[in-house]
Amino acid sequence: MAFSPFKFLQEVRSETAKVTWPTRRETTITTIMVFVMVALASIFFFASDMIIRYLVTFLLGVR
């Protein structure tokens, strides 16, 4: 079975034509949602870190 770069490129082009590309609006909304979720996750992990830090320092009596 020989490798044919020309056939490979034809197959890539035909598969790319089948892709349903998102609209500009869908891309914008998705990007905004990613930024919102990153902000929420960072707030959650910051709060979790502070709570764990407080509990560890309280339990170990470090200050």
HELIX and SHEET records of a PDB file:
HELIX    1   1 PRO A    5  LYS A   18  1                                  14    
HELIX    2   2 ARG A   24  LEU A   60  1                                  37    
END                                                                             
